[in-house]
Amino acid sequence: MPAMLVVVVVVMVVMYSRISTACVFGGEVLRFFHGGDECLSIPSTWSDQPGQNIVVYEGGSVTSQARSLWRLELARTKWAGGYINWFHPMRIRHITTGRYLGINDQNELVLSHRDEATLAATSFYLREEKDDNKVILEDKDLEVIGVPLIKYGDSTVIVQHVETGLWLSYKVHYAPWYARYSWEAFEIKKKGVGKVEIKQATLQEEGKMDDGLIFYRSQEEESRTGRVIRKCSHLFNTFIKGLDSIQTSRRISILLKMVSLKEMIHCLEDLINYFAYPADDLEHNERQVALRALRNRQDLFQEEGILNLILDAIDKITVITGQGFMVALAGEEAGMDWDVISGYLYQLLAAVIKGNHTNCSQFANSHRLNWLFSRLGSAGEGTGMLDVLHCVLIDSPEALNVMKEEHIKVIIALLEKYGRDPKVLDVLCSLCVGNGTAVRSSQNNICDYLLPGRNLLLQTQLVDHVSSARPNIFVGQVEGSAIYQRWYYEVTLDHIEQSSHLAPHLRIGWANTKGYVSYPGGGEKWGGNGVGDDLYSYGFDGSFLWTGGRYTLVNPIDSVPFIKKGDVIGCALDLTVPIITFYVNGRQVNGAFTGFNLDGIARFLLGGEHGRLKYPPPDGHSPVSECLLPFQTLAIDPCFYFGEQHKGTLAGPLPIQDDLVFVPKPVDTTSVSTDLQFVHQSLFVSHSSLVTQ
């Protein structure tokens, strides 16, 4: 036990030292800053082709981008996470490409693939100065964590290649003696800026006086996203090459050998979760931190070209599917994986641009909008691209100015294809208003092409449609009445049919005549009002008890609808307690309503055919049909009836007729004389003796 305590203390001391000193460790991700405003990076157009495989010093926005991130890895020590000290051999790995900084056969500075990156070609020293006479060597072979010497933002380091002794510098050539020297720079084109000169990093024998570099640690979110970008870049590039091979060779087997479709699916699922919006129930500060981290991930993905890779993959999949190359996979497991990948790509594209004005603004031009709407018109792709289009219209209002009549026609055609889909309606709504200002051209086009000659109702919000029905049977509790207090009825579901994108929801229960009003479609809170939606009714949907718009789970069911064809729902009411209990196929559920208001009389709400009870009522209960008055016909009437609108006849709520309640009135015998009572008793005794005989 004491030995274990010592080990724990040592680890705690090391961790504390690591946090407090802010020194450079092996395995950490950082940036090399040169001159305070430039950092070591690779061009945005970098490739592994000769002449393009270079490293540069660049300033500006690159100082916050992922392509300027590097990781230091100790090369000759058992402490891979130890301190980086002077003259310790180390390797410098680029985060987004996964390649190592090294030299080629011509002693040029390049990024080498890990399979080709030997220790001799990729090992570097960190030095304080270039004068070898002032160097004090220490024992580098000790198996210890090292001494914290190199600090972030404080220590100026000079990088030297171990094998050749060359110094990390940048290109410069000298003009004639009477002119100043000039920098030899590498030119690249930047969007919205034009040609920009960037100094190319090289290895030189003597170097320059300003070759010193300063380390700045990257944020944890940046380093994590950089590693994600490296994995995604490799997988997407391989996948796109496989798609190209299908078009050239017309053989799907080549793609299946190059990339695993299962791995692609898992990667897309992880990315969709990685870009998921923070939950609404988070505290304000936590949510803002999570949103900033999400914006950073989206920006890094766009800057490193992953967004373009997603678009390229979607384009190639659309072409290949349209040419019929994937027909051979129909019905096979690979075919199902292919469909899943297609759907996930749209979800990932929407997740990368959602809420990000910079990423959405890339689609605010005619070419990109035409691309979006061409995908909307493709079979099976409309619903996926609707999410992308909605993000663009909401987060990039300038796209509304590029919208044309043909684009609006495509969206209106989706209404006829998918019906009143909420996604289509959201897109139509976002076309009408941008930045709080009405877009009249889009509104006029929608009215011109949507309303004439079409039976489509343009809605800005979908509402539930509720149909409530009741029999003309009323039970209740009236003080002093002789009416029975316990009742039972059943509802059998004979047929169920889904008529919209929403699953049918059936409730059975009781409602109070005082206060309960059913709204078929569009009552309070823009929704239908049925049994259980207010404080005057009590319903059961097969799994939950409903009242006041709140629900309580009493009968767990995994699938919807909760009440299926052939199910029998029983409803028992005991006014003596009072209590309402429910039964599913003769089995009582574990929940009930008790202590509810008995003012007024209850009325039934049925959802199916009326018929003979399949299960007997609980002990002490009677069927409600026995409550019918003589010569009264049972009828099921709607609680709310619009009338015959096509004939111009409108109707409102049906009136509730007051049923007669028999209240017995006992004879008051207080004023009856004693003689009459004696006679009554004599008759009773005589009758009794007669019976005995």
VMD Tcl script that draws the C-alpha trace (Angstrom):
set ca {
  {0.00 0.00 0.00}
  {2.76 2.62 0.77}
  {4.41 1.93 -2.61}
  {1.16 2.62 -4.41}
  {0.76 5.89 -2.56}
  {4.22 7.00 -3.66}
  {3.44 6.30 -7.29}
  {0.24 8.30 -7.12}
  {2.06 11.25 -5.57}
  {4.73 11.18 -8.28}
  {2.15 11.18 -11.05}
  {0.31 14.07 -9.43}
  {3.52 16.06 -9.16}
  {4.32 15.43 -12.81}
  {0.84 16.46 -13.93}
  {0.99 19.60 -11.80}
  {4.37 20.47 -13.23}
  {3.03 19.97 -16.73}
  {0.13 22.34 -16.17}
  {1.99 25.03 -14.28}
  {5.14 25.41 -16.42}
  {3.41 25.49 -19.87}
  {6.40 23.76 -21.43}
  {6.51 21.83 -24.69}
  {5.81 18.10 -24.41}
  {6.16 15.33 -26.91}
  {2.93 14.53 -28.75}
  {1.44 18.00 -28.33}
  {-0.16 19.89 -31.23}
  {1.14 23.42 -31.82}
  {2.03 26.09 -34.35}
  {5.45 27.40 -35.41}
  {5.32 31.21 -35.52}
  {7.93 33.16 -37.44}
  {8.28 36.89 -37.00}
  {5.15 37.09 -34.89}
  {2.66 37.22 -37.77}
  {3.53 34.20 -39.94}
  {3.35 30.50 -39.18}
  {4.65 27.34 -40.78}
  {1.95 25.81 -42.96}
  {1.19 24.24 -46.32}
  {-0.53 25.99 -49.24}
  {-4.27 25.57 -49.63}
  {-3.53 24.02 -53.05}
  {-1.00 21.53 -51.65}
  {-0.66 18.12 -53.30}
  {1.90 15.32 -53.22}
  {2.89 15.97 -56.83}
  {6.47 17.18 -57.58}
  {6.67 20.95 -57.37}
  {3.50 21.14 -55.26}
  {4.82 19.28 -52.20}
  {6.16 22.31 -50.39}
  {5.98 24.00 -46.99}
  {5.48 27.76 -46.61}
  {5.44 30.60 -44.11}
  {2.03 32.27 -44.33}
  {0.15 34.90 -42.36}
  {-3.42 36.06 -42.08}
  {-6.29 33.67 -41.49}
  {-4.08 30.60 -41.76}
  {-2.94 31.20 -38.18}
  {-6.33 29.90 -37.02}
  {-6.77 27.17 -39.61}
  {-6.04 23.46 -39.31}
  {-3.35 23.33 -42.03}
  {-0.96 25.23 -39.77}
  {-1.07 22.58 -37.02}
  {1.93 20.33 -36.32}
  {2.71 17.67 -33.74}
  {6.11 17.05 -32.14}
  {7.03 13.39 -31.65}
  {10.16 12.36 -29.76}
  {12.19 9.93 -31.85}
  {14.65 8.25 -29.43}
  {13.22 7.94 -25.98}
  {10.89 5.68 -24.09}
  {9.06 8.73 -22.71}
  {6.95 9.56 -25.77}
  {5.19 12.29 -23.80}
  {8.30 13.71 -22.16}
  {9.64 17.24 -22.39}
  {11.05 18.45 -25.71}
  {14.57 19.69 -24.86}
  {17.55 20.98 -26.79}
  {19.20 18.44 -29.10}
  {16.55 15.80 -28.54}
  {15.83 14.07 -31.89}
  {12.21 14.61 -32.81}
  {9.89 14.33 -35.77}
  {7.43 17.01 -36.92}
  {4.14 15.66 -38.24}
  {1.55 17.69 -40.12}
  {-1.91 17.15 -38.62}
  {-4.33 17.37 -41.57}
  {-2.19 15.39 -44.05}
  {-0.64 12.99 -41.55}
  {2.76 13.39 -43.27}
  {6.16 14.06 -41.69}
  {8.37 17.06 -42.37}
  {11.58 15.82 -43.98}
  {13.95 16.01 -46.95}
  {14.10 14.22 -50.27}
  {17.10 13.10 -52.32}
  {17.74 16.68 -53.48}
  {17.73 17.95 -49.87}
  {14.45 19.77 -50.49}
  {11.98 20.30 -47.68}
  {8.91 18.14 -48.32}
  {6.15 16.24 -46.52}
  {6.80 12.49 -46.59}
  {4.24 9.72 -46.23}
  {4.59 7.79 -43.00}
  {5.55 4.61 -44.89}
  {8.46 6.48 -46.52}
  {9.39 8.75 -43.61}
  {12.64 7.27 -42.23}
  {14.27 8.56 -39.07}
  {17.25 9.77 -41.05}
  {15.07 11.89 -43.36}
  {12.59 13.25 -40.79}
  {14.56 13.81 -37.56}
  {15.23 17.37 -36.37}
  {16.88 19.13 -33.42}
  {15.71 22.20 -31.53}
  {18.61 24.55 -30.76}
  {19.01 27.83 -28.89}
  {21.70 29.17 -31.23}
  {23.73 28.11 -34.25}
  {27.22 28.41 -32.69}
  {28.38 24.87 -31.90}
  {31.07 26.16 -29.52}
  {28.42 27.43 -27.09}
  {26.47 24.22 -27.02}
  {26.44 22.28 -23.76}
  {25.34 18.73 -24.44}
  {23.41 16.79 -21.85}
  {22.87 13.09 -21.48}
  {19.95 12.42 -23.83}
  {19.80 8.70 -23.19}
  {18.54 8.89 -19.62}
  {15.16 7.24 -19.31}
  {13.53 10.18 -17.55}
  {10.79 12.58 -18.50}
  {13.35 15.36 -18.99}
  {13.79 18.94 -17.83}
  {11.25 21.66 -18.72}
  {13.29 24.14 -20.74}
  {11.35 25.11 -23.89}
  {8.25 27.15 -23.06}
  {5.32 28.27 -25.15}
  {5.47 31.88 -26.33}
  {8.79 32.46 -24.54}
  {11.56 30.27 -25.92}
  {12.95 31.06 -29.39}
  {14.05 27.88 -31.13}
  {16.04 27.15 -34.27}
  {15.23 23.94 -36.13}
  {18.12 21.87 -37.53}
  {17.97 18.66 -39.55}
  {19.84 15.93 -37.68}
  {21.28 13.94 -40.60}
  {22.44 16.82 -42.85}
  {22.88 19.64 -40.33}
  {20.82 21.99 -42.54}
  {18.80 24.79 -40.93}
  {15.09 25.40 -41.40}
  {14.88 28.74 -43.22}
  {13.14 30.31 -46.23}
  {14.15 31.13 -49.79}
  {15.96 34.40 -50.56}
  {18.19 35.49 -53.45}
  {20.40 38.55 -53.60}
  {20.17 41.33 -56.17}
  {23.28 43.24 -57.41}
  {25.47 44.90 -54.78}
  {23.93 48.31 -55.33}
  {20.37 47.06 -54.71}
  {18.71 45.63 -51.69}
  {18.11 41.89 -51.52}
  {14.63 40.68 -52.43}
  {12.55 37.80 -51.16}
  {11.85 34.84 -53.42}
  {8.24 34.03 -52.67}
  {5.68 31.44 -53.72}
  {2.52 32.86 -55.33}
  {-0.93 31.41 -54.75}
  {-4.45 32.65 -55.51}
  {-6.86 33.36 -52.69}
  {-10.60 33.79 -53.08}
  {-11.56 37.46 -53.05}
  {-7.91 38.57 -52.72}
  {-6.09 37.48 -55.86}
  {-2.43 36.51 -56.00}
  {-0.64 36.48 -52.67}
  {3.09 36.02 -52.10}
  {4.05 33.45 -49.49}
  {7.58 32.62 -48.45}
  {8.61 29.04 -49.13}
  {10.33 27.19 -46.29}
  {13.63 25.46 -47.20}
  {16.68 23.82 -45.64}
  {19.92 25.83 -45.96}
  {23.50 25.40 -44.84}
  {23.81 28.71 -43.00}
  {20.27 30.01 -42.80}
  {19.42 33.56 -41.74}
  {19.49 35.56 -38.59}
  {15.70 35.57 -38.22}
  {15.22 31.81 -38.48}
  {14.08 31.65 -34.87}
  {10.61 30.26 -34.20}
  {8.20 30.50 -31.27}
  {5.74 27.79 -30.26}
  {2.08 28.46 -29.57}
  {-0.11 25.64 -28.31}
  {-3.27 24.93 -30.29}
  {-6.70 24.62 -28.74}
  {-7.87 21.13 -27.92}
  {-10.86 21.54 -30.24}
  {-8.55 22.48 -33.12}
  {-6.25 19.51 -32.68}
  {-9.16 17.08 -32.43}
  {-10.83 18.51 -35.54}
  {-7.51 18.38 -37.38}
  {-7.24 14.65 -36.75}
  {-10.85 14.19 -37.87}
  {-10.07 16.12 -41.06}
  {-7.09 13.85 -41.80}
  {-9.21 10.71 -41.46}
  {-12.09 12.15 -43.49}
  {-9.83 13.50 -46.22}
  {-8.20 10.10 -46.75}
  {-11.49 8.19 -46.69}
  {-13.38 10.62 -48.95}
  {-10.57 10.80 -51.48}
  {-10.40 7.02 -51.63}
  {-14.18 6.80 -51.98}
  {-14.23 9.37 -54.79}
  {-11.43 7.52 -56.63}
  {-13.50 4.36 -56.33}
  {-16.51 6.18 -57.82}
  {-14.33 7.35 -60.72}
  {-13.21 3.77 -61.31}
  {-16.87 2.68 -61.65}
  {-17.43 5.19 -64.46}
  {-14.30 4.16 -66.33}
  {-14.30 0.39 -65.83}
  {-18.06 -0.10 -65.18}
  {-17.10 -2.60 -62.47}
  {-18.44 -2.10 -58.96}
  {-16.04 -4.67 -57.52}
  {-13.17 -2.18 -57.82}
  {-14.94 0.26 -55.48}
  {-15.68 -2.49 -52.97}
  {-11.97 -3.43 -52.91}
  {-10.80 0.16 -52.47}
  {-13.09 1.18 -49.61}
  {-15.29 -0.60 -47.10}
  {-18.88 0.63 -47.34}
  {-19.42 -0.27 -43.67}
  {-16.45 1.88 -42.67}
  {-17.83 4.71 -44.79}
  {-21.22 4.43 -43.06}
  {-19.66 4.45 -39.58}
  {-17.53 7.47 -40.50}
  {-20.57 9.40 -41.76}
  {-22.55 8.53 -38.62}
  {-19.71 9.77 -36.42}
  {-19.41 12.98 -38.43}
  {-23.16 13.69 -38.22}
  {-22.96 13.29 -34.43}
  {-19.78 15.39 -34.37}
  {-21.66 18.29 -36.00}
  {-24.89 17.84 -34.04}
  {-26.38 20.97 -32.50}
  {-26.14 21.25 -28.69}
  {-29.21 20.22 -26.74}
  {-31.78 22.87 -25.91}
  {-31.84 21.98 -22.22}
  {-28.25 23.11 -21.66}
  {-27.56 26.20 -19.62}
  {-26.96 29.39 -21.58}
  {-23.19 29.54 -21.02}
  {-22.69 25.86 -21.81}
  {-24.77 26.16 -24.95}
  {-22.79 29.18 -26.17}
  {-19.50 27.35 -25.63}
  {-20.83 24.33 -27.52}
  {-22.05 26.55 -30.37}
  {-18.65 28.25 -30.68}
  {-16.95 24.86 -30.82}
  {-19.40 23.74 -33.51}
  {-18.75 26.87 -35.60}
  {-15.03 26.24 -35.32}
  {-15.43 22.68 -36.58}
  {-17.57 23.84 -39.50}
  {-15.04 26.54 -40.46}
  {-12.12 24.13 -40.32}
  {-13.94 21.59 -42.50}
  {-14.71 24.24 -45.08}
  {-11.19 25.69 -45.07}
  {-9.58 22.28 -45.52}
  {-11.80 21.40 -48.49}
  {-13.86 18.64 -46.84}
  {-17.07 20.46 -47.80}
  {-16.04 20.31 -51.46}
  {-15.27 16.61 -51.11}
  {-18.81 16.02 -49.81}
  {-20.29 17.87 -52.76}
  {-18.05 15.96 -55.18}
  {-19.12 12.63 -53.70}
  {-22.82 13.56 -53.98}
  {-22.36 14.56 -57.62}
  {-20.60 11.33 -58.56}
  {-23.14 9.17 -56.72}
  {-25.96 10.94 -58.57}
  {-24.31 10.36 -61.96}
  {-23.53 6.70 -61.25}
  {-27.03 5.99 -59.96}
  {-28.58 7.79 -62.93}
  {-26.55 5.70 -65.37}
  {-27.83 2.50 -63.80}
  {-24.48 1.12 -62.61}
  {-25.91 0.25 -59.19}
  {-28.76 -1.90 -60.48}
  {-26.62 -4.98 -59.92}
  {-26.52 -4.23 -56.19}
  {-30.29 -4.01 -55.83}
  {-31.53 -6.26 -53.06}
  {-28.01 -7.05 -51.83}
  {-26.38 -5.86 -48.65}
  {-24.02 -3.59 -50.58}
  {-27.04 -2.01 -52.26}
  {-28.59 -1.15 -48.89}
  {-25.25 0.28 -47.74}
  {-25.16 2.39 -50.89}
  {-28.58 3.88 -50.13}
  {-27.56 4.60 -46.53}
  {-24.38 6.38 -47.68}
  {-26.37 8.53 -50.12}
  {-28.76 9.63 -47.40}
  {-25.99 10.27 -44.85}
  {-24.08 12.49 -47.28}
  {-27.04 14.89 -47.49}
  {-27.42 14.90 -43.71}
  {-23.71 15.60 -43.27}
  {-23.82 18.44 -45.81}
  {-26.72 20.04 -43.95}
  {-24.94 19.60 -40.60}
  {-21.71 21.24 -41.86}
  {-23.49 24.38 -43.14}
  {-26.33 24.72 -40.60}
  {-26.17 28.02 -38.73}
  {-22.89 28.97 -40.46}
  {-23.25 32.02 -42.68}
  {-19.83 31.59 -44.29}
  {-20.49 28.01 -45.38}
  {-24.05 28.75 -46.49}
  {-22.97 31.80 -48.51}
  {-21.05 29.50 -50.86}
  {-24.42 28.42 -52.25}
  {-25.61 32.02 -52.76}
  {-24.82 32.07 -56.48}
  {-26.62 30.88 -59.57}
  {-24.35 27.90 -60.21}
  {-24.64 26.43 -56.72}
  {-28.40 27.13 -56.46}
  {-28.97 25.42 -59.80}
  {-26.99 22.47 -58.44}
  {-29.18 22.33 -55.32}
  {-32.44 22.44 -57.26}
  {-31.22 19.85 -59.75}
  {-30.71 17.50 -56.80}
  {-34.18 18.37 -55.51}
  {-35.71 17.17 -58.76}
  {-33.88 13.83 -58.64}
  {-35.81 10.78 -57.51}
  {-35.26 9.89 -53.89}
  {-33.08 12.91 -53.14}
  {-35.66 15.61 -52.54}
  {-36.09 15.15 -48.81}
  {-32.34 15.13 -48.12}
  {-31.57 18.26 -50.10}
  {-34.54 20.07 -48.57}
  {-32.61 20.27 -45.30}
  {-29.61 21.73 -47.13}
  {-31.74 24.25 -49.02}
  {-33.52 25.32 -45.85}
  {-30.19 25.97 -44.11}
  {-28.99 28.05 -47.08}
  {-32.12 30.19 -47.20}
  {-32.19 30.78 -43.43}
  {-28.48 31.43 -42.81}
  {-27.62 33.08 -46.12}
  {-30.39 35.59 -46.97}
  {-28.45 36.83 -50.00}
  {-29.42 33.57 -51.71}
  {-32.99 34.91 -51.89}
  {-31.85 37.56 -54.36}
  {-30.59 34.87 -56.74}
  {-33.83 32.86 -56.60}
  {-35.63 32.43 -59.93}
  {-39.10 31.39 -60.98}
  {-37.85 27.95 -62.05}
  {-36.56 27.32 -58.53}
  {-39.94 28.12 -56.97}
  {-41.68 25.85 -59.49}
  {-39.46 22.96 -58.35}
  {-40.44 23.48 -54.69}
  {-44.15 23.72 -55.55}
  {-43.80 20.48 -57.53}
  {-42.49 18.86 -54.34}
  {-45.78 19.78 -52.65}
  {-47.61 17.71 -55.23}
  {-45.05 14.91 -54.86}
  {-44.77 14.68 -51.06}
  {-47.98 16.42 -49.98}
  {-47.97 18.99 -47.19}
  {-44.55 17.94 -45.99}
  {-43.34 20.26 -43.21}
  {-39.88 20.52 -44.80}
  {-41.35 21.76 -48.08}
  {-43.54 24.26 -46.23}
  {-40.54 25.49 -44.23}
  {-38.61 26.11 -47.45}
  {-41.56 28.01 -48.97}
  {-41.85 30.13 -45.84}
  {-38.13 30.93 -45.84}
  {-38.44 32.15 -49.44}
  {-40.89 34.84 -48.42}
  {-38.91 36.66 -45.73}
  {-35.18 37.30 -45.36}
  {-33.55 39.23 -42.51}
  {-37.00 40.35 -41.39}
  {-37.77 41.91 -44.80}
  {-40.44 40.64 -47.16}
  {-39.17 39.30 -50.50}
  {-42.00 40.41 -52.75}
  {-40.76 38.72 -55.92}
  {-40.76 35.29 -54.28}
  {-44.14 35.90 -52.65}
  {-45.68 36.88 -55.97}
  {-44.23 33.86 -57.72}
  {-45.54 31.53 -55.03}
  {-49.02 33.01 -55.31}
  {-48.95 32.86 -59.12}
  {-47.82 29.25 -59.38}
  {-49.32 27.70 -56.25}
  {-52.85 28.98 -55.86}
  {-54.52 29.00 -59.32}
  {-56.02 25.67 -60.35}
  {-54.68 23.73 -57.36}
  {-56.42 22.31 -54.34}
  {-53.38 22.85 -52.16}
  {-53.69 24.86 -48.96}
  {-50.51 26.80 -48.27}
  {-49.85 26.59 -44.54}
  {-47.11 28.08 -42.43}
  {-47.68 25.56 -39.63}
  {-49.16 22.06 -39.62}
  {-51.89 21.38 -37.09}
  {-53.35 18.13 -35.84}
  {-56.81 17.12 -37.01}
  {-58.85 15.61 -34.20}
  {-62.19 13.88 -34.65}
  {-64.15 13.22 -31.46}
  {-67.35 11.18 -31.19}
  {-69.77 10.39 -28.34}
  {-72.90 8.31 -27.81}
  {-76.08 9.90 -26.52}
  {-75.64 8.17 -23.17}
  {-74.97 10.17 -20.06}
  {-74.08 8.98 -16.59}
  {-73.39 11.03 -13.55}
  {-73.79 11.50 -9.84}
  {-76.73 13.49 -8.55}
  {-77.22 13.72 -4.84}
  {-80.07 11.57 -3.68}
  {-80.62 9.87 -7.05}
  {-81.17 6.14 -7.46}
  {-79.08 5.88 -10.66}
  {-76.36 3.25 -10.65}
  {-72.80 4.45 -9.88}
  {-70.54 1.96 -11.73}
  {-70.35 1.68 -15.52}
  {-68.26 -0.07 -18.13}
  {-67.92 -0.03 -21.94}
  {-65.50 -1.23 -24.61}
  {-64.05 0.01 -27.88}
  {-62.81 -2.44 -30.52}
  {-60.52 -1.19 -33.28}
  {-61.71 -2.80 -36.52}
  {-59.70 -0.78 -39.04}
  {-56.83 1.72 -38.94}
  {-55.37 3.67 -41.84}
  {-52.64 6.33 -41.94}
  {-53.70 9.25 -44.14}
  {-50.74 11.60 -43.57}
  {-47.12 11.58 -42.44}
  {-48.36 11.48 -38.84}
  {-49.26 8.14 -37.27}
  {-52.89 7.84 -36.07}
  {-53.39 8.47 -32.37}
  {-56.54 7.06 -30.77}
  {-57.76 7.87 -27.25}
  {-60.73 6.51 -25.33}
  {-62.10 7.95 -22.12}
  {-64.60 10.18 -20.37}
  {-65.24 13.91 -20.55}
  {-67.16 16.36 -18.38}
  {-70.07 18.24 -19.95}
  {-69.11 21.34 -18.01}
  {-65.93 22.80 -19.51}
  {-64.97 20.30 -22.19}
  {-65.04 21.57 -25.79}
  {-63.47 19.59 -28.62}
  {-61.66 21.42 -31.43}
  {-61.45 19.33 -34.62}
  {-58.53 21.22 -36.15}
  {-57.11 24.50 -35.02}
  {-58.39 25.30 -31.58}
  {-56.28 26.57 -28.74}
  {-52.49 26.44 -29.26}
  {-52.93 25.83 -33.02}
  {-53.89 22.21 -32.59}
  {-56.86 19.91 -32.32}
  {-58.34 19.35 -28.90}
  {-59.55 15.87 -27.92}
  {-60.08 13.79 -24.85}
  {-57.24 14.24 -22.38}
  {-56.08 17.56 -23.82}
  {-57.71 19.66 -21.09}
  {-58.60 19.44 -17.41}
  {-62.19 18.33 -18.11}
  {-61.44 15.01 -19.85}
  {-59.54 11.81 -19.10}
  {-58.26 9.55 -21.86}
  {-56.14 6.47 -22.54}
  {-54.25 5.81 -25.80}
  {-53.15 2.25 -25.11}
  {-49.88 3.27 -23.46}
  {-50.36 6.63 -21.70}
  {-53.00 8.22 -19.51}
  {-53.90 11.73 -20.69}
  {-55.43 14.71 -18.90}
  {-54.68 18.43 -19.05}
  {-52.41 17.81 -22.07}
  {-50.02 15.82 -19.87}
  {-49.40 12.11 -20.19}
  {-48.24 9.35 -17.84}
  {-46.84 6.01 -18.96}
  {-48.85 3.08 -17.60}
  {-48.52 0.41 -20.32}
  {-45.09 0.44 -22.07}
  {-45.36 -0.26 -25.82}
  {-42.38 0.10 -28.17}
  {-44.12 0.61 -31.53}
  {-46.84 2.96 -32.75}
  {-49.78 3.03 -33.01}
  {-50.31 1.94 -29.42}
  {-53.80 0.61 -30.16}
  {-53.62 -1.86 -33.04}
  {-56.22 -3.56 -35.17}
  {-58.21 -6.08 -33.14}
  {-57.36 -4.59 -29.74}
  {-60.20 -4.17 -27.25}
  {-59.97 -1.24 -24.84}
  {-62.24 -1.37 -21.82}
  {-63.16 1.67 -19.74}
  {-64.66 1.43 -16.24}
  {-66.06 4.32 -14.22}
  {-66.80 4.06 -10.51}
  {-68.46 7.26 -9.28}
  {-68.49 6.15 -5.65}
  {-64.71 6.58 -5.27}
  {-64.44 8.19 -7.89}
  {-61.97 6.26 -10.13}
  {-61.50 5.57 -13.85}
  {-59.67 2.37 -14.84}
  {-58.76 0.97 -18.25}
  {-58.34 -2.52 -19.65}
  {-56.37 -3.74 -22.69}
  {-57.73 -7.02 -24.08}
  {-59.20 -7.87 -20.71}
  {-56.09 -7.00 -18.70}
  {-56.24 -4.03 -16.34}
  {-53.45 -1.49 -16.77}
  {-51.42 -0.33 -13.80}
  {-52.68 3.24 -13.74}
  {-55.99 4.99 -13.04}
  {-57.57 8.44 -12.62}
  {-58.81 9.22 -9.12}
  {-60.12 12.26 -7.29}
  {-61.39 14.01 -10.43}
  {-64.16 16.61 -10.58}
  {-67.72 15.22 -10.69}
  {-69.53 18.47 -11.42}
  {-71.80 17.87 -14.40}
  {-72.26 14.51 -16.03}
  {-69.74 12.58 -18.07}
  {-70.10 11.67 -21.71}
  {-68.49 8.90 -23.66}
  {-65.88 9.38 -26.39}
  {-65.64 6.32 -28.68}
  {-63.19 5.63 -31.45}
  {-64.70 2.59 -33.20}
  {-67.78 0.46 -33.82}
  {-70.32 0.01 -31.02}
  {-71.04 -3.64 -30.26}
  {-71.42 -6.35 -27.71}
  {-68.83 -6.45 -24.95}
  {-66.12 -8.97 -25.61}
  {-65.01 -9.10 -21.99}
  {-67.37 -9.00 -19.00}
  {-67.44 -5.79 -16.95}
  {-65.48 -5.75 -13.70}
  {-67.27 -6.94 -10.61}
  {-69.99 -4.54 -9.55}
  {-70.15 -2.71 -12.94}
  {-72.95 -2.67 -15.52}
  {-72.85 -2.00 -19.29}
  {-73.75 1.59 -20.15}
  {-76.37 0.42 -22.66}
  {-78.64 -0.31 -19.70}
  {-78.73 3.42 -19.05}
  {-80.78 4.05 -22.22}
  {-84.31 5.30 -21.60}
  {-87.23 3.29 -22.93}
  {-87.72 3.70 -26.67}
  {-84.44 5.65 -26.90}
  {-82.19 4.77 -29.84}
  {-78.45 4.74 -29.34}
  {-76.69 7.21 -31.65}
  {-73.07 8.22 -32.15}
  {-72.82 11.92 -32.95}
  {-69.75 14.06 -33.64}
  {-68.93 16.49 -30.86}
  {-68.30 19.20 -33.44}
  {-69.76 19.26 -36.94}
  {-68.90 21.75 -39.67}
  {-71.90 20.90 -41.82}
  {-72.10 20.34 -45.57}
  {-69.69 22.97 -46.79}
  {-70.12 22.09 -50.47}
  {-73.82 22.96 -50.11}
  {-73.13 26.11 -48.12}
  {-74.57 24.62 -44.93}
  {-72.57 25.27 -41.79}
  {-73.26 23.77 -38.36}
  {-71.79 24.27 -34.92}
  {-71.60 22.14 -31.77}
  {-74.51 19.79 -31.24}
  {-76.69 20.69 -28.23}
  {-76.60 18.31 -25.29}
  {-80.07 17.22 -24.17}
  {-80.76 17.00 -20.46}
  {-81.67 13.44 -19.55}
  {-84.28 12.76 -16.88}
  {-82.86 11.58 -13.59}
  {-85.17 9.69 -11.23}
  {-84.83 10.98 -7.66}
  {-87.13 9.05 -5.24}
  {-88.99 11.04 -2.61}
  {-89.76 8.96 0.58}
  {-93.21 9.39 2.22}
  {-93.13 11.62 5.24}
  {-94.86 9.66 8.05}
  {-94.36 12.17 10.82}
  {-97.96 13.45 10.54}
  {-99.67 10.02 10.33}
  {-101.88 9.12 13.33}
  {-101.02 6.27 15.68}
  {-104.24 4.35 14.93}
  {-103.34 3.94 11.33}
  {-99.94 2.68 12.26}
  {-101.55 0.09 14.59}
  {-103.81 -1.13 11.82}
  {-100.84 -1.44 9.48}
  {-99.01 -3.51 12.01}
  {-102.06 -5.75 12.51}
  {-102.31 -6.37 8.83}
  {-98.65 -7.17 8.68}
  {-98.88 -9.65 11.53}
  {-101.92 -11.27 10.03}
  {-100.17 -11.62 6.72}
  {-97.16 -13.04 8.44}
  {-99.16 -15.68 10.29}
  {-100.93 -16.56 7.08}
  {-97.67 -17.22 5.39}
  {-96.52 -19.37 8.29}
  {-99.52 -21.56 8.01}
}
mol new
graphics top color blue
foreach p $ca { graphics top sphere $p radius 0.5 }
foreach p [lrange $ca 0 end-1] q [lrange $ca 1 end] { graphics top cylinder $p $q radius 0.2 }
display resetview
